[in-house]
Amino acid sequence: MKIRLAEANDIPEICGLYNEFFIYNSALQPQYYKIAVEKGSYPKSVVENNTEDIYVAVDNNIIIGLIHIAEESTPPYDCFVQHRYATIIDLFVTKNNRNKGVGGRLLESAKQWAKTRKLDYIELNVLSENENGMQFYCHEKFKSVSQIMRYTL
């Protein structure tokens, strides 16, 4: 298996992974997520952007996982300590390739990406129903620093 930056010619395969990701999220939170079809504009915009990237995990010339990471800054308000940081937007590994170290290797690429850019930290959101994801991030030394709460009207 190899981890590398996504290229424009990877977009059709990346779309397939996003379509699986949408199914996965819709099963976890059907009240907020639905099955959708990625046609390529989203990954294309990331591949062409200077402040974000997608890394892909490739095995036998097939993309089996991806991580989308973006550079962010804290809002320019006096109450915030200013930071430049990375946000993991998406991390997804195909079902048959989970628990084989693919996610860890993708995450390591994202960590190196953030270090190269001299960012202060990496943050992410994970669905509360995604117990495997939360266990993975805890294993990778991520700590909870806030919690999103909703009141349904």
C-alpha positions as CSV (number, residue, x, y, z in Angstrom):
1,M,0.0,0.0,0.0
2,K,1.2,3.5,-0.8
3,I,0.0,6.9,0.5
4,R,0.3,9.8,-1.9
5,L,-1.3,13.2,-2.8
6,A,-4.4,12.9,-4.9
7,E,-4.1,14.0,-8.5
8,A,-6.7,15.2,-11.0
9,N,-6.8,11.7,-12.7
10,D,-7.8,10.2,-9.3
11,I,-11.1,12.2,-9.1
12,P,-13.4,9.5,-10.5
13,E,-12.1,6.9,-7.9
14,I,-12.3,9.5,-5.1
15,C,-15.9,10.2,-6.1
16,G,-16.6,6.5,-5.6
17,L,-15.1,6.7,-2.1
18,Y,-17.1,9.7,-1.2
19,N,-20.3,8.0,-2.4
20,E,-19.5,5.1,0.1
21,F,-18.7,7.7,2.8
22,F,-22.2,9.3,2.2
23,I,-23.9,6.0,2.7
24,Y,-21.8,5.3,5.8
25,N,-22.7,8.7,7.4
26,S,-26.4,8.4,6.4
27,A,-26.6,5.1,8.2
28,L,-25.1,6.7,11.4
29,Q,-27.2,9.9,11.4
30,P,-30.1,9.6,8.9
31,Q,-31.7,12.7,10.4
32,Y,-28.8,14.9,9.2
33,Y,-27.0,13.0,6.4
34,K,-28.4,11.4,3.2
35,I,-27.0,9.3,0.4
36,A,-25.7,11.6,-2.3
37,V,-23.6,11.2,-5.4
38,E,-20.3,13.1,-5.7
39,K,-19.7,14.0,-9.4
40,G,-16.2,15.5,-9.0
41,S,-16.5,19.2,-8.4
42,Y,-15.7,18.9,-4.7
43,P,-12.5,16.8,-4.9
44,K,-11.4,18.8,-8.0
45,S,-11.7,22.0,-6.0
46,V,-9.5,20.5,-3.2
47,V,-6.9,19.1,-5.6
48,E,-6.6,22.6,-7.2
49,N,-6.5,24.5,-3.9
50,N,-3.3,25.7,-2.2
51,T,-4.6,25.5,1.4
52,E,-6.0,21.9,1.4
53,D,-5.2,18.5,0.0
54,I,-6.4,15.0,-0.3
55,Y,-4.1,12.1,0.4
56,V,-5.1,8.7,-1.0
57,A,-4.2,5.2,0.1
58,V,-3.5,3.0,-3.0
59,D,-3.3,-0.8,-3.0
60,N,-2.9,-2.7,-6.3
61,N,-3.7,0.5,-8.2
62,I,-7.0,1.0,-6.4
63,I,-7.8,3.8,-4.1
64,I,-8.9,2.3,-0.8
65,G,-8.9,5.3,1.5
66,L,-8.6,9.1,1.6
67,I,-8.0,11.9,4.0
68,H,-8.9,15.5,3.2
69,I,-7.0,18.1,5.3
70,A,-7.3,21.9,5.2
71,E,-5.4,24.8,6.7
72,E,-7.4,27.1,8.9
73,S,-6.9,30.1,11.2
74,T,-8.7,31.2,14.3
75,P,-11.1,34.1,13.9
76,P,-9.4,37.5,14.2
77,Y,-11.1,38.4,17.5
78,D,-9.3,39.7,20.6
79,C,-10.8,36.9,22.7
80,F,-9.0,34.2,20.7
81,V,-5.4,33.2,21.0
82,Q,-4.4,33.2,17.3
83,H,-3.5,29.9,15.8
84,R,-3.0,28.4,12.4
85,Y,-4.1,24.8,12.4
86,A,-5.3,22.0,10.2
87,T,-8.7,20.5,10.0
88,I,-9.3,17.0,8.9
89,I,-12.5,17.4,6.8
90,D,-12.9,13.7,5.8
91,L,-11.2,10.4,6.6
92,F,-12.6,7.3,5.0
93,V,-11.3,3.8,4.3
94,T,-13.3,1.2,2.4
95,K,-15.0,-1.4,4.5
96,N,-12.8,-4.3,3.4
97,N,-9.7,-2.3,4.3
98,R,-10.5,-1.1,7.8
99,N,-8.4,-2.2,10.8
100,K,-5.4,-2.8,8.6
101,G,-3.5,0.4,9.4
102,V,-4.7,2.4,6.4
103,G,-6.4,5.1,8.5
104,G,-3.3,5.4,10.6
105,R,-1.0,5.9,7.6
106,L,-3.4,8.4,6.1
107,L,-3.5,10.3,9.4
108,E,0.4,10.2,9.6
109,S,0.5,11.9,6.1
110,A,-1.9,14.6,7.4
111,K,0.3,15.1,10.5
112,Q,3.4,15.5,8.3
113,W,1.4,17.9,6.0
114,A,0.5,20.1,9.0
115,K,4.0,20.0,10.4
116,T,5.5,21.0,7.1
117,R,3.2,24.1,7.1
118,K,4.2,24.8,10.7
119,L,0.6,24.6,11.9
120,D,-0.1,24.5,15.7
121,Y,-2.5,21.5,15.8
122,I,-4.9,19.3,13.9
123,E,-8.6,19.2,14.8
124,L,-11.6,17.3,13.4
125,N,-15.2,16.5,14.0
126,V,-16.5,12.9,14.4
127,L,-20.1,11.8,14.6
128,S,-21.1,10.7,18.1
129,E,-22.5,7.5,16.6
130,N,-19.2,6.6,15.0
131,E,-17.8,4.7,17.9
132,N,-15.0,3.1,15.8
133,G,-14.0,6.5,14.6
134,M,-13.9,7.9,18.1
135,Q,-11.8,4.9,19.3
136,F,-9.4,5.4,16.4
137,Y,-8.9,9.1,17.1
138,C,-8.4,8.5,20.9
139,H,-5.9,5.8,20.0
140,E,-4.1,8.4,17.9
141,K,-4.0,10.8,20.9
142,F,-6.7,13.2,19.8
143,K,-8.4,14.8,22.8
144,S,-11.9,16.2,23.0
145,V,-11.8,20.0,23.5
146,S,-15.5,20.9,22.8
147,Q,-18.8,19.3,22.0
148,I,-21.4,20.3,19.5
149,M,-24.9,20.0,20.9
150,R,-28.3,20.4,19.1
151,Y,-31.7,21.2,20.2
152,T,-34.3,19.9,17.7
153,L,-37.3,22.2,17.2
